Amino acid sequence: FLVEHHWYQQWEAYVRAGDQDSSAFPGPVNNSELFEDQETWRLKERLVEGEDYVLLPAMAWHLLVTWYGLEPGQPPIERKVVELPSTHKVEVYLVELLLCQHNDMEISRPAQFSRADPVELVLQTAREQFLVGPEEETRLWVKNADGSCERLRNVHMSVLDACLGPGQVVIMETRNKDGTWPSSRPHIMKSVGDDEDSFRGQPGVCGLTNLGNTCFMNSALQCLSNVPPLTEYFLHNHYLKELNFCNPLGMKGEIAEAYADLVKQAWSGHHRSVVPRMFKTKVGHFASQFLGYQQHDSQELLSFLLDGLHEDLNRVKKKEYVELRDAAGRPDQEVADEAWRNHKRRNDSVIVDTFHGLFKSTLVCPECGKVSVTFDPFCYLSVPLPVSKERGMEVFFVSMDPRRKPEQHRLVVPKAGKVLDLCVALAKHTGVSPDRMMVADVFSHRFYKIYQLEESLSCILDRDDIFPQQPVSLKDTPGGLALGSEPLFPKPRRYGEGLSRGQATWAGGPGDWARVRGSVARSSWTPPPLILSLSSPPMLTPCQARKRRKRRGGGVPWMFRSLQRAQGQPSGIRWGRGRALLPKVLFSLHTVNSNGTSDRRGFAEDANGVSFNSQPYIAIDWEPDMKKRYYNEVEAEGYVKHDCMGYVLRKAPVRLQECIELFTTVETLEEENPWYCPTCKRHQLATKKLDLWALPEALIIHLKRFSYTKFSREKLDTLVEFPIRDLDFSEFLIKPRSEADPAPCKYDLIAVSNHYGGLRDGHYTTFARNKDSGQWHYFDDSSVSPVSESQIESKAAYVLFYQRQDKVQRSPTRPGLASTVSTPPSDGPGPCPRVEPMDMD
């Protein structure tokens, strides 16, 4: 405390004199000489300690006031000791801040604060100055010298740490009734502003605008927003006292604040739809994988959000090191209690209180039999779906008969089978022996890969175009060159050689074109790429006609001179003086590489022709005019469907309890994730079993619909039957329960995150039960509509949210409400009533 120096000297003289009747009696403590005026009681500038005032400890001050009193109307001059980097100093002059409101920044009120005062005191003083009620939520901004404003997020830090200086303007902002902040109001569209003020709806029944492939985020937010204990926690501002700004694992409280803003807007009852742009920005800032507008997984975002909220609201400010101990033969109850205490020593938040449970993990070494038991916390259960051992594959069978179009077949083959199993299954439909088939992957009208019979089917994806073919035999018959039984190239009459010594040549005479042309006419379509079977490695040699033309200087590329016709001659060849004149090429056959390009490095050419070294690929290059006349592109893509295409491999529905039972089944660790055995002193492929020990108030169950392996990726569209009410976990909990005090283990469904579509693309929606009305609603981005409980179960169910029955607030559903709503189909996000958008940022 500060005491005026003259009064203090007079008091000292009075005390030394020891005469109680002395005229030196100082009277009441009087500090009037230290103040500039008697209204603001502001200290005079440049006061010097020892000359103008003395500093007294609090105890001495209180004794003086008790003995002599204080001059009426004067305030005590109390000051704090401020801790500076290298010393401690009594703060004589306080920091004077100018307080104002966001809606009226012209009027400011000065207030003095110690540098050691928390920012929370500044906020409290501003609320008192402007008469803000206790039910209203406020926050502070500081105005910088350049005119910009910056949020004062951490109200627990001191004025000194917040870098607040004398004369600085501090703005108090009060949240609107619709859950928004005045500072975000400029983002609202003016066209809907008037309607927005008049709109009143059911709190929580509010859509979220899709910002571009953000349906996954909207679905996760809607599910989490309808978890009653978490939403009540934010609506009642309990989070404000628990924001952790110094957690190195957290997001400086920004994720928690952004989520709180979203919840308050959605549950204000003033919006039909909210734009979660600020929340999306914060998520992308702290999790780079969610930057941009790519499609993501709702469960992955949910996992990040729960972890971020936990760290931002963690009540443990400084985490201590906790050494994990194995059970070592101790009772399960003792080990579980110890594990939970250790977990709470480092993790204590509303997320832990609401979502965290405990399971028992048992590992057994296959060699020494060492048993390791640990108890680990969990935030959600990722349960597998029973996977069928068979898969359906659609293929196109190409027969050796060129007059038959390809046939589309639907086959049922083992998932872990080989290409030979595919051929065996196809043989039952076609009658063609499996050893007479070759299986090819056709991509962009080219052979992408030819599979060996022993290769695994797992390397064939569902989207691949698979063409099992019966290789076409190229034969030299007395009537000419033929593919199988179909005549292709007639026997040369005037010149050329037949197929001999591994060589194939052809040249036509006057009567030959009619036979070939008739063959082409009967087969008016062009099949996919064909596989030819030759008795010996072939060699393409030029025909005699080419040699004669080359001697005349014609630069004709090496090729089969096939299916030729001369312009204006129906026979295709014009004759004069005993020799053929120049014909027009219908198409030419070129040797190419597997990519279809004319790279001839894989071939050897000599005077006798061109031979194949390893991979024989031949491309047909059509002459443009001839292609328009003879090549039917529509028929080239044509195929017929086999009767087996009517068969659908139906998957029987499974119960949610089966998935949970599969989650608790003993499994062997994979080679990529071995366990280090402390007895064997090396990594082992141990057996692992998970058991449920304790369940949380709100239980999240993630159905693992997306299956990823080394060779395949698929989505399981199996229908999982899950109960809306009375999901009983008593058969899965291994924690001993007494009959006198049985632990509650029944749950009711409160929300479902749905995924429609496949791996490459899809759409997320939400079913959620309103905590106030008890009515179920269907959330499809900005559209919200009521639904009945019978519509909730579908193949699209992906993440399930359950609440323990002892915590559920029973609210009767209003009768007849859901009967007027259009029903979304079970296999897709069907049409739902749309409302006019009213987007809030």
Residue pairs with C-beta under 8 A, 6 or more apart in sequence:
1 55
1 56
1 57
1 58
1 60
1 61
1 76
1 77
1 78
1 79
2 31
2 34
2 53
2 54
2 55
2 56
2 77
2 79
2 92
3 29
3 31
3 53
3 54
3 55
3 56
3 61
3 64
4 29
4 30
4 31
4 32
4 33
4 34
4 52
4 53
5 50
5 51
5 52
5 53
5 54
6 33
7 26
7 29
7 30
7 31
8 54
10 24
10 26
11 26
11 64
11 68
13 24
14 22
14 24
14 25
14 26
17 24
26 68
27 68
28 68
28 69
28 70
28 71
28 72
29 64
29 65
29 68
29 69
29 70
29 71
29 74
30 71
30 74
31 53
31 71
31 74
31 77
32 38
32 71
32 74
33 52
34 43
34 44
34 47
34 52
34 53
34 77
35 41
35 42
35 43
35 44
35 74
36 42
36 43
36 44
38 73
41 74
41 75
43 77
43 92
43 93
44 52
47 53
47 92
49 55
49 92
53 92
55 79
55 90
56 64
61 76
65 76
70 76
79 90
79 91
79 92
79 94
79 114
80 90
80 91
80 114
80 115
80 116
80 117
81 88
81 89
81 90
81 91
81 116
82 88
82 89
82 90
82 91
82 114
82 115
82 116
82 160
83 116
91 114
91 115
91 116
94 112
94 113
94 114
94 115
95 112
95 113
95 114
95 115
95 159
95 164
95 165
95 166
96 110
96 111
96 112
96 113
96 166
96 167
97 110
97 111
97 112
97 113
97 122
97 164
97 166
97 167
97 168
97 169
97 170
98 108
98 109
98 110
98 167
98 168
98 169
98 170
99 108
99 109
99 110
99 111
99 122
99 125
99 126
99 129
99 130
99 170
99 172
100 106
100 107
100 108
100 109
100 169
100 170
100 171
100 172
101 107
101 130
101 171
101 172
101 173
101 174
102 141
102 171
102 172
102 173
102 174
102 182
102 183
103 174
103 182
105 169
105 171
108 169
109 129
111 122
111 125
111 126
111 129
113 121
113 122
113 125
113 159
113 164
114 159
115 158
115 159
115 160
116 158
116 159
116 160
117 158
117 159
118 155
118 156
118 157
118 158
118 159
119 140
119 152
119 154
119 155
119 156
119 157
119 158
119 159
119 162
119 164
120 155
120 156
122 140
122 152
122 159
122 164
122 170
123 138
123 139
123 140
123 155
123 172
126 132
126 138
126 140
126 170
126 172
127 138
127 172
130 172
132 138
132 172
132 174
136 174
136 175
137 174
137 175
137 237
137 240
138 172
138 173
138 174
138 175
139 151
139 152
139 172
139 173
139 175
139 181
140 151
140 152
140 155
140 170
140 171
140 172
140 173
141 149
141 150
141 151
141 152
141 170
141 171
141 172
141 173
141 183
142 149
142 150
142 152
142 162
142 164
142 168
142 169
142 170
142 171
143 149
143 168
143 169
143 170
143 171
144 150
149 171
149 183
152 162
152 170
153 243
153 245
153 252
153 253
153 254
153 257
154 162
154 243
154 245
154 253
156 245
157 245
164 170
173 181
173 182
173 183
174 182
175 181
175 264
176 182
176 185
177 268
177 270
178 196
178 265
178 268
178 270
178 271
178 840
179 261
179 263
179 264
179 265
179 266
179 267
179 268
179 270
179 271
180 188
180 261
180 265
180 840
181 261
184 278
184 841
187 275
187 277
187 841
188 196
188 840
188 841
189 839
192 837
192 838
192 839
195 838
196 270
196 271
196 838
196 840
197 270
199 270
199 271
199 272
199 838
200 269
200 270
201 269
201 270
201 271
201 272
202 269
202 770
202 772
202 773
202 775
203 266
203 267
203 268
203 269
203 772
204 225
204 226
204 231
204 266
204 267
204 770
204 771
204 772
205 770
205 777
205 784
206 265
206 266
206 267
206 271
206 272
206 273
206 274
206 784
207 272
207 273
207 274
207 779
207 780
207 781
207 782
207 783
207 784
207 835
208 217
208 218
208 221
208 222
208 266
208 273
208 274
208 275
208 276
208 779
208 781
208 782
209 273
209 274
209 275
209 276
209 781
209 782
209 837
209 839
210 218
210 781
210 782
211 275
211 276
211 277
211 280
211 293
212 293
213 293
213 294
213 295
214 276
214 280
214 293
215 763
215 764
215 765
215 781
216 295
216 296
216 297
216 298
216 301
216 764
217 276
217 279
217 280
217 283
217 290
217 296
217 298
217 301
218 276
218 764
218 766
218 779
218 781
219 298
219 753
219 754
219 764
219 765
219 766
219 779
220 298
220 299
220 301
220 302
220 305
220 753
220 764
220 799
221 262
221 276
221 279
221 305
222 751
222 766
222 768
222 779
223 302
223 751
223 752
223 753
223 766
223 768
223 799
223 801
224 230
224 302
224 305
224 306
225 231
225 262
225 263
225 266
225 267
225 768
226 750
226 751
226 768
226 769
226 770
226 771
226 801
227 354
227 698
227 750
227 751
227 801
227 803
228 750
228 771
228 803
228 807
228 808
228 809
229 350
229 353
229 354
229 697
229 698
229 807
230 350
230 351
230 354
230 698
231 263
231 267
231 771
233 239
233 350
234 259
234 260
234 263
234 264
235 263
235 264
235 267
238 350
239 256
239 260
239 313
239 350
242 313
242 315
242 349
242 350
243 253
243 256
243 257
243 312
243 313
244 250
244 253
244 311
244 312
244 313
244 314
244 315
244 317
245 252
245 253
246 317
247 311
247 312
247 314
247 317
249 311
250 308
250 311
250 312
250 314
251 282
251 286
251 308
251 311
251 312
252 312
253 312
254 282
254 285
254 286
254 312
255 282
255 283
255 286
255 305
255 308
255 309
255 312
256 308
256 309
256 312
256 313
258 278
258 279
258 282
258 283
259 279
259 305
259 309
261 278
261 279
262 274
262 276
262 279
265 271
265 274
265 840
266 274
271 838
271 840
272 782
272 784
272 835
272 836
272 837
272 838
273 782
273 835
273 837
273 838
273 839
273 840
274 839
274 840
274 841
275 839
275 840
275 841
277 841
278 841
280 290
283 290
283 301
283 304
283 305
284 290
284 291
284 292
286 308
287 304
287 308
289 296
290 296
290 301
290 304
295 761
295 762
297 706
298 753
298 755
298 764
298 798
298 799
299 702
299 753
299 798
299 799
302 380
302 700
302 753
302 799
303 379
303 380
306 351
306 355
306 379
306 380
307 379
309 349
309 350
309 351
310 347
310 349
310 351
310 352
311 349
313 349
313 350
313 351
314 347
314 348
314 349
315 348
315 349
316 345
316 346
316 347
316 348
319 345
319 346
320 345
320 346
322 342
322 345
322 346
324 342
324 374
325 335
325 338
326 372
326 373
326 374
327 335
327 372
327 373
327 374
332 360
332 373
332 375
332 693
332 734
332 735
333 735
333 736
335 373
335 374
335 375
336 358
336 360
336 375
336 693
336 694
336 735
339 358
339 374
339 375
339 376
339 377
340 358
340 375
340 377
340 694
343 352
343 356
343 377
344 352
347 356
347 377
351 379
352 377
353 697
354 696
354 697
354 698
355 379
355 380
355 696
355 697
355 698
355 699
355 700
356 377
356 378
356 379
356 696
357 377
357 378
357 692
357 693
357 694
357 695
357 696
357 699
358 375
358 376
358 377
358 378
358 693
358 694
359 375
359 376
359 378
359 690
359 691
359 692
359 693
360 373
360 374
360 375
360 690
360 691
360 692
360 693
360 734
361 373
361 374
361 375
361 376
361 688
361 689
361 690
362 371
362 372
362 373
362 688
362 689
362 690
362 691
363 371
363 372
363 373
363 675
363 686
363 687
363 688
364 370
364 371
364 372
364 686
364 687
365 371
365 675
365 677
365 679
365 680
365 684
365 686
366 684
366 685
366 686
366 687
367 677
367 680
367 684
368 677
368 679
368 680
370 677
370 678
370 679
370 680
372 675
372 678
375 693
379 700
380 699
380 700
380 701
380 702
381 660
381 663
381 699
381 700
381 701
381 702
382 663
382 702
382 704
383 656
383 659
383 660
383 662
383 663
383 701
383 702
383 703
383 704
384 659
384 662
384 663
384 704
385 654
385 659
385 662
385 703
385 704
385 705
385 716
385 718
385 720
386 654
386 658
386 659
386 662
386 718
387 415
387 707
387 716
388 415
388 651
389 414
389 415
389 416
390 412
390 413
390 414
390 415
390 649
391 412
391 413
391 414
391 415
391 457
391 649
392 410
392 411
392 412
392 649
393 410
393 411
393 412
393 413
393 422
393 457
393 460
393 462
393 466
394 408
394 409
394 410
394 411
394 466
394 645
395 408
395 409
395 411
395 422
395 426
395 439
395 466
395 467
395 468
396 406
396 407
396 408
396 409
396 465
396 466
396 467
396 468
396 528
396 639
397 406
397 407
397 408
397 409
397 426
397 429
397 430
397 432
397 467
397 468
397 469
397 470
397 642
398 406
398 467
398 468
398 469
398 470
398 527
398 528
398 530
399 406
399 407
399 430
399 432
399 470
400 470
400 471
400 472
400 473
400 484
401 484
401 485
401 486
402 472
402 483
402 484
402 486
402 523
402 527
403 486
403 522
403 523
405 525
405 527
405 638
405 639
405 640
406 467
406 527
406 528
406 639
406 640
407 430
407 639
407 640
407 641
407 642
408 639
408 640
408 641
408 642
408 645
409 426
409 429
409 430
409 642
409 644
409 645
410 642
410 644
410 645
410 647
410 649
411 422
411 425
411 426
411 429
411 644
412 425
412 649
413 421
413 422
413 425
413 457
414 421
414 457
415 457
415 458
416 456
416 457
416 458
417 456
417 457
418 453
418 454
418 455
418 456
418 457
419 439
419 451
419 452
419 453
419 454
419 455
419 456
419 457
419 460
420 434
420 453
420 454
421 457
422 439
422 457
422 466
422 468
423 434
423 437
423 439
423 453
423 468
424 434
426 432
426 434
426 437
426 468
427 433
427 434
427 437
429 642
429 644
432 470
434 453
436 470
436 471
437 468
437 469
437 470
438 450
438 468
438 469
438 471
438 531
439 450
439 451
439 453
439 466
439 467
439 468
439 469
440 447
440 448
440 449
440 450
440 451
440 466
440 467
440 468
440 469
440 529
440 531
441 447
441 448
441 449
441 450
441 451
441 460
441 464
441 465
441 466
441 467
442 448
442 465
442 466
442 467
442 528
442 529
443 464
443 465
445 528
445 529
445 596
446 529
446 594
446 595
446 596
447 529
447 594
447 617
450 531
451 460
456 711
458 709
458 710
458 711
458 712
459 711
459 712
460 466
461 712
461 713
462 714
467 528
467 529
469 530
469 531
471 531
471 532
471 533
472 483
472 484
472 530
472 531
472 532
472 533
473 483
473 484
473 532
473 533
474 481
474 482
474 483
474 499
474 504
474 532
474 533
474 534
474 538
475 481
475 482
475 483
475 484
475 499
476 482
476 498
476 499
476 500
477 487
478 491
479 487
479 490
479 491
480 487
480 488
480 489
480 490
480 491
480 512
480 515
481 487
481 488
481 489
481 490
481 491
481 498
481 499
481 504
481 506
482 488
482 489
483 532
486 519
486 523
487 515
487 516
487 519
488 516
488 519
489 506
489 516
489 562
490 508
490 509
490 512
490 515
490 516
491 498
492 498
492 505
492 506
492 507
492 508
492 509
492 512
492 543
493 509
493 511
493 512
494 507
494 509
495 507
495 543
495 544
495 545
496 505
496 506
496 507
496 543
496 544
497 503
497 505
497 541
498 505
499 505
501 536
502 534
502 536
502 537
502 538
502 539
503 538
503 539
503 541
503 608
503 609
504 538
504 539
504 540
504 541
505 541
505 542
505 543
505 560
506 543
506 560
506 561
506 562
507 543
507 544
507 545
507 561
508 516
508 561
508 564
508 572
508 573
509 573
510 571
510 573
510 575
511 571
513 563
513 564
513 565
513 571
513 572
513 573
514 571
516 562
516 563
517 563
517 572
520 563
520 630
524 632
524 635
525 632
525 635
525 636
525 638
526 631
526 632
526 635
526 636
527 636
532 618
537 611
537 612
537 616
538 611
538 612
538 616
539 608
539 609
539 610
539 611
539 612
540 558
540 559
540 560
540 589
540 591
540 609
540 610
540 611
541 608
541 609
541 610
542 550
542 558
542 559
542 609
543 560
543 561
545 561
545 580
546 556
546 558
546 559
546 561
548 579
549 556
549 582
550 556
554 582
557 588
557 590
558 605
558 609
558 610
559 588
559 589
559 590
560 588
560 589
561 583
561 585
561 588
562 586
562 587
562 588
562 589
563 572
563 586
563 587
564 572
564 573
564 583
564 584
564 585
564 586
565 571
565 572
565 573
565 583
565 584
565 586
566 572
566 573
566 574
566 581
566 582
566 583
566 584
567 584
568 574
572 583
573 580
573 581
573 583
574 580
574 581
574 583
575 581
584 623
584 626
585 623
585 626
586 622
586 623
586 626
586 630
587 620
587 621
587 622
587 623
587 626
587 627
588 620
588 621
588 623
589 618
589 619
589 620
589 621
590 598
590 618
590 619
590 621
591 600
591 603
591 610
591 612
591 616
591 617
591 618
591 619
592 598
592 599
592 617
592 618
592 619
593 599
593 601
593 602
593 615
593 617
594 615
594 617
596 617
596 619
600 610
602 612
602 613
602 614
602 615
603 610
603 611
603 612
603 613
604 610
604 611
604 613
605 611
622 631
651 717
651 718
651 719
653 718
653 719
653 720
653 721
654 718
654 719
654 720
654 721
655 720
655 721
655 722
656 701
656 720
656 721
656 722
656 723
656 727
656 800
659 703
659 720
660 701
660 729
660 732
661 732
663 690
664 689
664 690
664 691
664 692
664 732
665 689
666 687
666 688
666 689
667 687
667 688
667 689
668 685
668 686
668 687
668 688
669 675
669 685
669 686
669 687
669 688
670 685
671 685
674 683
674 684
674 685
674 686
675 683
675 684
675 685
675 686
675 688
676 682
676 683
676 684
677 683
677 684
677 686
691 732
691 734
692 729
692 732
692 733
692 734
693 733
693 734
693 735
694 733
694 735
695 729
695 733
695 745
695 804
696 804
697 803
697 804
697 807
698 750
698 801
698 802
698 803
698 804
699 747
699 801
699 802
699 803
699 804
700 799
700 800
700 801
700 802
701 799
701 800
701 801
701 802
702 798
702 799
702 800
703 720
703 797
703 798
703 799
703 800
704 716
705 715
705 716
705 717
705 718
705 755
705 798
706 713
706 714
706 715
706 716
706 759
707 713
707 714
707 715
707 716
713 759
714 759
715 758
715 759
717 795
718 795
719 793
719 794
719 795
720 797
721 793
722 749
722 793
722 797
722 800
723 749
724 748
724 749
724 789
724 792
724 793
725 748
725 749
726 746
726 747
726 748
726 805
727 746
727 747
727 748
727 749
727 802
728 745
728 746
729 745
729 746
729 747
730 745
730 746
733 743
733 745
735 743
737 743
744 804
744 805
744 806
745 804
746 804
746 805
747 802
747 803
747 804
747 805
748 802
748 803
748 805
748 808
749 769
749 792
749 800
749 801
749 802
750 768
750 769
750 771
750 801
750 802
750 803
750 808
751 766
751 767
751 768
751 769
751 800
751 801
752 766
752 767
752 768
752 792
752 797
752 798
752 799
752 800
752 801
753 764
753 765
753 766
753 797
753 798
753 799
753 801
754 764
754 765
754 766
754 767
754 794
754 796
754 797
754 798
754 829
755 762
755 763
755 764
755 796
755 798
756 762
756 763
756 764
756 765
756 796
756 827
756 828
756 829
757 763
763 829
764 798
765 778
765 779
765 780
765 781
765 796
765 824
765 829
766 778
766 779
767 776
767 777
767 778
767 779
767 787
767 791
767 792
768 776
768 777
768 779
769 775
769 776
769 777
770 776
770 777
770 811
771 809
771 811
772 811
773 811
773 813
773 814
774 810
774 811
774 812
774 813
775 786
775 813
775 814
775 817
775 818
776 786
776 787
776 788
776 789
776 792
776 813
776 818
777 784
777 785
777 786
777 787
778 784
778 785
778 786
778 787
778 791
778 821
778 824
778 832
780 829
780 832
782 835
782 837
782 839
783 832
783 833
783 834
783 835
784 835
785 821
785 822
785 832
785 833
786 817
786 818
786 821
787 818
787 821
787 823
787 824
788 818
788 819
788 821
788 823
791 823
791 824
793 826
794 826
794 827
795 826
795 827
796 826
796 827
796 828
796 829
821 832
821 833
822 830
822 831
822 832
822 833
823 830
824 830
824 831
824 832
